Amino acid sequence: MYHHVIWVVSGAILVQYTLRKRADVAAGQVAALVVGIGTPIVVRRLMSVGLLPLVLPLTDVAFGVFAVCLAVAVFRYRMLDLAAVGRQEFVEGMDDPLVFQNDENEIVYSNPRAREVFEVEARWRGMDENSFFAPYYDRIEAASTDEATRNTTIELDNTDRYFNIKRTTIRTPAGYNGGQAIAFRDVTELEKTNQRLDQFASMVSHDLRTPLNNAVVQTNRFARDHSDERVEALQEALDRMESMIDDMLRLARAGAEIETTEECSLGELAEEVWGTVEMSGAELDCHVEDTTIEADPVRLFQVLENLFRNALDHNDSPLTVRVGMLDERGELASADESVGFFIEDDGRGIPEDQRDVILEHGYTTNRDGSGYGLSIVRHIVDAHDWEIQVTDGTDGGTRFEISGIEAR
C-alpha cells in the first residue's frame, strides 16, 4: 500500500515540476520518467483487479521497464553532467540570446533572453528556425555561417540593434551532426561608438582640410616669387599635416567591422602595393604567388602598404623585403599548409624591448613619422580576427607574422 502512495506522490511531483518548467524541460526526458514511474503502478493495479495474473515476474518486468526509462532520462539527456547542472545559473542568466537547434532545424532550447528578444510564444519548443527568428530570419541566416562570426543589424522596437552572430555545429562523439548552437552578442553600443568616431574623424578632417588647403594655395603662390629654405620648410610642414589627416581617417576606419570579404590573391596584391611604395635600392622577394586568402581587399592593401613603408622608412638601402607563408610552427610553408603569412626585411631590426609597443597608436622612432602606420595595421588585423606578432627576420631585420588565416 505504501509503495503505491510513494509512486503516486513521485508522479505528481514530476507532473507539477513539468508544468511549472515546461519551457525548460525536454519532452522526451519527461516522457521517459512518466513511463518508468507509471509502469509499476499500472501493472500492480491490473494485478490487483485480476486483469493480470499475480505472478512475480510481471512485477520484475515492470521495475525493469522503470530502470530502463530512468537510465534513458539520466544518461540520454546527460542529467549528471556538470554542464547540465550549471546551465540554469549560467546560460539562462546570460544577457545575450542563445539558441540550440537539432539536426532538423527545430529549436530544442532557448534562454530567456532569446525568447524576449525575438518575442516568441510560449510553445516555442519544436519550432523551426524560420518561425523562431521571424521576421529577422533572412538577415540572421545571411550573416551567420558555421564557425564564422559576422555582424548584422536587427531592428527591435524601432531601434537598430547590432549583433555578432556565431553559428556552431555540435558534433556527437561519433562525429555526426548533433545540431547547432546560435549565439548572439549585442554590440550595439560598440557599433554606435565606432560610428561616432568615424563621424568625428570625418568632421575633423573636413574642418582641417579647408584652412589647410587655403594655406597650401597661398604658400605655393608665395613660393613662386620667394623660393628659399624657409618656404620649402613650410611646404613640407603643410604636406605633413595633410598626410597626418589622411592617416587619422584611415586609423579611424581601420578598426571598423569587416562587412564583406572576398578571395584575394596575396601575390598579386603584394606586387601592386610594392609598385606604389618602391624606392631605389630596395627589392621585393615574393613567395606567395599561388596563395589566395579571404579578406577585405582594401584593408589588406593598407596592411601591406604600411608594412612595406615601415621597412623602407626605417632601413637604408640596399634592402630586401620578403613575403612568405607560415605553417603552424611559424616556418616557411607551401600554400596548402599555411595558417598565415609574414613580411620581413633584412634591415637593422627592432630591439626586443620595443616590439610590444611599436603597434600602439602614436609610437614612432622616426622624427617625421606620425606613429599611425603600424597602429592601422594592428586595427585591421584585429578587425579580421587575425593575430600579428613582431619577431626577428630570417636574415636579421624585422619580421611581422600575421596568423589565423587559412590560405587556399
C-alpha distance (Angstrom), angle and dihedral (degrees) to the residues before:
residue distance angle dihedral
M1 . . .
Y2 3.78 . .
H3 3.78 93.8 .
H4 3.82 89.3 56.0
V5 3.79 89.3 55.2
I6 3.81 91.2 48.3
W7 3.81 92.4 50.8
V8 3.80 93.1 46.5
V9 3.81 92.4 48.4
S10 3.82 90.6 47.8
G11 3.77 90.7 50.9
A12 3.80 92.0 47.9
I13 3.82 91.4 51.0
L14 3.82 90.0 50.0
V15 3.80 92.8 49.9
Q16 3.80 92.0 47.0
Y17 3.82 92.2 49.4
T18 3.81 91.3 46.9
L19 3.80 92.8 52.0
R20 3.80 91.7 47.2
K21 3.81 94.2 46.1
R22 3.79 99.5 30.8
A23 3.82 91.7 130.6
D24 3.81 92.0 55.6
V25 3.80 105.8 38.9
A26 3.79 130.2 80.6
A27 3.80 114.6 -114.5
G28 3.80 92.3 -144.0
Q29 3.77 92.2 53.8
V30 3.81 92.3 50.1
A31 3.81 91.1 47.0
A32 3.80 91.2 52.9
L33 3.80 91.8 51.4
V34 3.82 93.0 45.6
V35 3.82 91.6 51.0
G36 3.80 91.3 45.8
I37 3.81 94.9 49.8
G38 3.79 94.7 38.9
T39 3.81 98.8 49.6
P40 3.85 97.4 69.6
I41 3.82 90.9 44.1
V42 3.82 93.1 50.2
V43 3.81 93.5 44.8
R44 3.81 93.6 49.5
R45 3.80 91.4 46.2
L46 3.80 92.2 50.9
M47 3.78 89.8 48.1
S48 3.80 91.7 49.7
V49 3.81 93.0 53.9
G50 3.79 92.7 45.4
L51 3.80 98.9 -109.8
L52 3.82 89.7 117.4
P53 3.81 126.8 37.2
L54 3.81 116.5 -103.2
V55 3.79 96.4 -112.9
L56 3.81 125.8 140.1
P57 3.86 97.9 -130.8
L58 3.80 90.9 66.7
T59 3.78 90.1 58.3
D60 3.78 90.3 47.1
V61 3.81 90.1 50.6
A62 3.80 90.7 50.1
F63 3.77 91.9 52.2
G64 3.80 89.1 44.5
V65 3.80 89.2 56.9
F66 3.80 88.5 49.3
A67 3.82 90.9 51.9
V68 3.81 92.2 50.1
C69 3.81 92.9 47.7
L70 3.79 91.0 47.7
A71 3.80 91.0 50.5
V72 3.82 90.5 50.4
A73 3.81 91.8 49.3
V74 3.80 92.9 47.9
F75 3.80 103.5 39.2
R76 3.81 103.2 25.3
Y77 3.80 90.1 54.2
R78 3.84 94.9 34.5
M79 3.81 96.2 -124.4
L80 3.80 91.6 165.5
D81 3.80 96.4 52.9
L82 3.80 116.5 111.0
A83 3.82 89.7 -134.8
A84 3.78 91.2 58.3
V85 3.79 91.7 47.2
G86 3.83 92.3 50.7
R87 3.80 96.7 43.3
Q88 3.78 94.1 87.5
E89 3.80 92.1 57.9
F90 3.79 100.0 36.1
V91 3.81 111.8 28.6
E92 3.77 98.1 34.7
G93 3.79 91.3 47.4
M94 3.81 93.6 53.9
D95 3.79 118.0 121.7
D96 3.82 90.3 -145.0
P97 3.83 126.4 70.5
L98 3.81 118.3 -101.5
V99 3.81 125.2 -175.7
F100 3.82 133.1 -180.0
Q101 3.79 123.6 -161.1
N102 3.79 131.7 -177.3
D103 3.80 127.1 -123.0
E104 3.82 89.5 -84.9
N105 3.84 91.4 58.4
E106 3.80 92.6 -109.0
I107 3.80 117.6 142.2
V108 3.82 110.1 -114.4
Y109 3.79 99.2 167.8
S110 3.79 138.5 14.4
N111 3.77 128.7 169.9
P112 3.82 120.4 -125.9
R113 3.81 92.2 -102.0
A114 3.82 91.4 57.3
R115 3.80 91.9 50.3
E116 3.80 89.7 48.8
V117 3.81 95.6 48.3
F118 3.80 95.6 46.7
E119 3.82 94.4 36.2
V120 3.80 95.1 -134.0
E121 3.78 122.9 177.4
A122 3.80 124.2 -106.5
R123 3.81 93.6 -97.0
W124 3.78 95.5 60.8
R125 3.79 97.0 132.6
G126 3.79 110.3 104.8
M127 3.82 93.4 19.0
D128 3.79 115.4 140.3
E129 3.78 116.1 -113.1
N130 3.79 93.0 -108.7
S131 3.80 93.4 57.4
F132 3.80 94.7 43.5
F133 3.81 95.2 52.9
A134 3.80 97.7 35.6
P135 3.01 127.2 165.6
Y136 3.82 90.6 18.9
Y137 3.81 97.0 48.1
D138 3.82 97.6 105.6
R139 3.81 93.1 50.9
I140 3.80 92.7 45.5
E141 3.79 92.2 47.9
A142 3.81 92.0 48.6
A143 3.80 93.7 47.0
S144 3.81 100.1 44.8
T145 3.76 126.9 63.2
D146 3.78 130.0 169.0
E147 3.82 110.7 -71.7
A148 3.82 91.3 -4.7
T149 3.76 131.2 109.7
R150 3.78 123.0 -152.0
N151 3.78 139.7 155.5
T152 3.75 128.6 -104.2
T153 3.79 132.9 171.1
I154 3.80 118.7 -126.0
E155 3.79 119.4 -174.7
L156 3.80 111.6 -137.4
D157 3.79 122.6 175.6
N158 3.83 89.7 -8.8
T159 3.83 89.8 -59.1
D160 3.78 124.9 111.3
R161 3.80 110.9 -117.6
Y162 3.79 121.4 -168.8
F163 3.78 120.3 -148.2
N164 3.77 134.4 -177.1
I165 3.79 103.8 -142.3
K166 3.79 123.7 -159.7
R167 3.80 122.3 -176.0
T168 3.82 114.2 -166.4
T169 3.80 126.1 -175.0
I170 3.81 113.5 -131.4
R171 3.78 112.4 -138.7
T172 3.79 122.5 -154.4
P173 3.83 119.4 -133.8
A174 3.81 86.8 -98.6
G175 3.81 90.6 54.4
Y176 3.80 97.6 -107.4
N177 3.80 125.1 137.3
G178 3.79 106.2 -91.4
G179 3.79 95.6 179.4
Q180 3.78 133.6 -87.7
A181 3.78 139.7 -74.6
I182 3.82 115.5 -143.8
A183 3.80 113.8 -162.7
F184 3.79 124.5 -171.9
R185 3.80 124.7 -160.7
D186 3.78 117.1 -165.5
V187 3.81 107.8 -133.6
T188 3.79 97.2 163.4
E189 3.79 96.0 123.5
L190 3.80 92.0 45.6
E191 3.79 91.3 50.0
K192 3.79 92.2 48.3
T193 3.81 89.8 49.0
N194 3.81 90.4 51.9
Q195 3.80 90.0 49.9
R196 3.80 91.6 50.6
L197 3.82 90.7 48.8
D198 3.79 90.9 50.0
Q199 3.80 91.2 48.5
F200 3.80 90.6 47.3
A201 3.80 92.5 49.6
S202 3.80 91.9 48.5
M203 3.80 91.6 47.6
V204 3.80 93.2 48.7
S205 3.77 90.3 45.8
H206 3.81 91.7 52.2
D207 3.81 93.8 44.9
L208 3.81 91.7 48.8
R209 3.78 96.5 43.8
T210 3.80 94.7 57.6
P211 3.84 97.2 61.0
L212 3.82 90.1 33.2
N213 3.80 92.7 56.0
N214 3.80 89.2 48.2
A215 3.82 90.2 51.2
V216 3.81 91.3 49.2
V217 3.82 92.3 50.9
Q218 3.80 93.0 48.2
T219 3.82 92.4 45.3
N220 3.80 92.7 50.3
R221 3.83 90.3 50.7
F222 3.78 90.8 49.0
A223 3.83 90.9 47.4
R224 3.81 92.0 59.0
D225 3.81 90.7 64.7
H226 3.82 102.5 25.4
S227 3.79 108.0 33.3
D228 3.81 111.5 169.2
E229 3.83 140.0 126.7
R230 3.80 93.2 -78.8
V231 3.80 92.6 55.2
E232 3.81 91.3 46.6
A233 3.81 89.9 51.3
L234 3.80 89.3 51.0
Q235 3.79 91.7 50.4
E236 3.81 91.0 49.7
A237 3.81 90.3 50.6
L238 3.80 91.4 51.6
D239 3.81 91.2 47.6
R240 3.80 88.7 51.5
M241 3.81 91.4 51.1
E242 3.80 90.7 52.1
S243 3.80 90.6 48.8
M244 3.81 91.1 50.3
I245 3.81 90.9 51.8
D246 3.82 90.0 52.7
D247 3.81 90.4 48.2
M248 3.79 91.4 48.9
L249 3.80 91.0 54.5
R250 3.79 92.1 47.3
L251 3.80 90.6 48.7
A252 3.81 92.2 50.0
R253 3.80 91.3 51.5
A254 3.81 97.6 37.7
G255 3.80 94.2 79.1
A256 3.81 95.8 47.8
E257 3.78 116.9 117.2
I258 3.80 117.2 -85.2
E259 3.81 104.7 -114.2
T260 3.82 101.0 177.3
T261 3.78 133.5 17.5
E262 3.77 134.6 -176.5
E263 3.77 139.2 -176.3
C264 3.81 107.7 -78.2
S265 3.78 125.5 -167.2
L266 3.78 102.1 -128.1
G267 3.81 93.4 -162.1
E268 3.80 95.6 50.1
L269 3.81 91.5 45.9
A270 3.81 92.3 48.9
E271 3.81 91.4 51.8
E272 3.82 90.9 47.5
V273 3.81 92.9 50.0
W274 3.80 92.1 45.6
G275 3.78 89.1 56.2
T276 3.81 89.7 61.0
V277 3.82 97.6 47.5
E278 3.82 103.2 29.6
M279 3.80 116.8 132.9
S280 3.76 134.1 -173.6
G281 3.81 114.1 -81.0
A282 3.82 95.5 23.6
E283 3.79 129.0 100.4
L284 3.80 136.1 -172.2
D285 3.81 118.9 -128.4
C286 3.83 104.1 -165.2
H287 3.82 123.0 -171.3
V288 3.80 99.9 169.0
E289 3.80 102.5 78.6
D290 3.84 95.3 129.3
T291 3.79 97.7 39.4
T292 3.80 126.5 106.8
I293 3.79 124.3 -178.7
E294 3.80 133.5 -171.0
A295 3.81 107.5 -109.2
D296 3.78 147.9 120.9
P297 3.84 99.6 -83.9
V298 3.82 94.7 -149.2
R299 3.81 92.8 51.1
L300 3.81 92.4 43.6
F301 3.82 88.6 52.5
Q302 3.82 88.5 54.7
V303 3.82 91.6 50.0
L304 3.80 92.5 53.1
E305 3.81 92.9 41.9
N306 3.80 94.1 52.3
L307 3.79 94.7 44.7
F308 3.81 91.7 47.9
R309 3.81 91.6 48.0
N310 3.79 90.8 47.6
A311 3.81 90.4 55.5
L312 3.81 93.1 46.4
D313 3.82 95.6 44.4
H314 3.81 96.0 49.6
N315 3.81 101.2 41.8
D316 3.79 138.1 58.8
S317 3.79 124.1 -124.9
P318 2.92 140.5 -68.7
L319 3.79 89.4 63.3
T320 3.79 134.9 159.9
V321 3.79 121.0 -155.8
R322 3.80 113.3 -163.3
V323 3.83 128.5 -162.7
G324 3.80 118.9 -165.3
M325 3.80 145.1 148.3
L326 3.79 129.8 -94.6
D327 3.77 130.4 -141.7
E328 3.79 123.9 -159.7
R329 3.81 91.5 -78.6
G330 3.78 93.8 52.0
E331 3.81 92.9 -110.2
L332 3.78 130.8 129.6
A333 3.81 107.9 -77.7
S334 3.77 142.4 169.6
A335 3.80 120.0 -99.3
D336 3.82 96.7 -100.1
E337 3.84 91.8 56.5
S338 3.76 100.6 42.5
V339 3.77 129.4 112.2
G340 3.80 96.0 -179.3
F341 3.79 146.0 -14.7
F342 3.78 138.0 -110.1
I343 3.80 138.3 -146.0
E344 3.79 116.6 -157.5
D345 3.78 140.0 164.2
D346 3.80 134.9 -158.1
G347 3.79 94.4 -128.9
R348 3.79 131.7 115.4
G349 3.81 95.9 -62.3
I350 3.80 132.4 -141.0
P351 3.82 122.0 -79.2
E352 3.79 111.7 -109.6
D353 3.80 93.4 -120.7
Q354 3.83 90.5 59.8
R355 3.82 98.7 49.3
D356 3.79 94.6 86.4
V357 3.81 93.7 54.3
I358 3.80 106.3 36.5
L359 3.82 91.0 85.8
E360 3.79 92.3 54.7
H361 3.79 121.2 106.2
G362 3.80 113.7 -89.9
Y363 3.82 97.5 8.8
T364 3.80 114.2 133.6
T365 3.79 139.3 146.8
N366 3.79 92.4 -160.5
R367 3.81 114.2 93.9
D368 3.80 90.3 -145.5
G369 3.80 95.1 42.1
S370 3.81 126.3 105.7
G371 3.80 97.2 -150.3
Y372 3.82 90.3 -128.2
G373 3.81 100.8 105.4
L374 3.81 101.7 76.4
S375 3.79 91.0 34.3
I376 3.81 88.0 58.6
V377 3.80 89.0 50.8
R378 3.82 91.9 52.8
H379 3.80 93.1 48.5
I380 3.82 92.4 50.0
V381 3.80 91.7 47.3
D382 3.82 90.1 50.6
A383 3.80 91.4 48.1
H384 3.84 89.0 56.9
D385 3.84 91.0 47.7
W386 3.79 88.9 -116.8
E387 3.80 127.6 133.0
I388 3.81 130.5 -127.5
Q389 3.79 129.2 -157.9
V390 3.81 132.0 -178.0
T391 3.79 118.5 -142.8
D392 3.82 142.9 140.8
G393 3.78 120.2 -57.8
T394 3.80 122.9 -120.0
D395 3.83 91.8 -107.3
G396 3.78 97.0 29.9
G397 3.77 118.2 -82.6
T398 3.80 124.0 87.5
R399 3.78 131.5 -46.8
F400 3.82 126.6 -162.3
E401 3.81 112.5 -161.8
I402 3.81 117.4 -162.8
S403 3.79 112.2 -168.7
G404 3.78 139.7 170.6
I405 3.82 90.8 71.9
E406 3.79 125.9 121.1
A407 3.77 110.7 -143.6
R408 3.79 120.3 -151.5
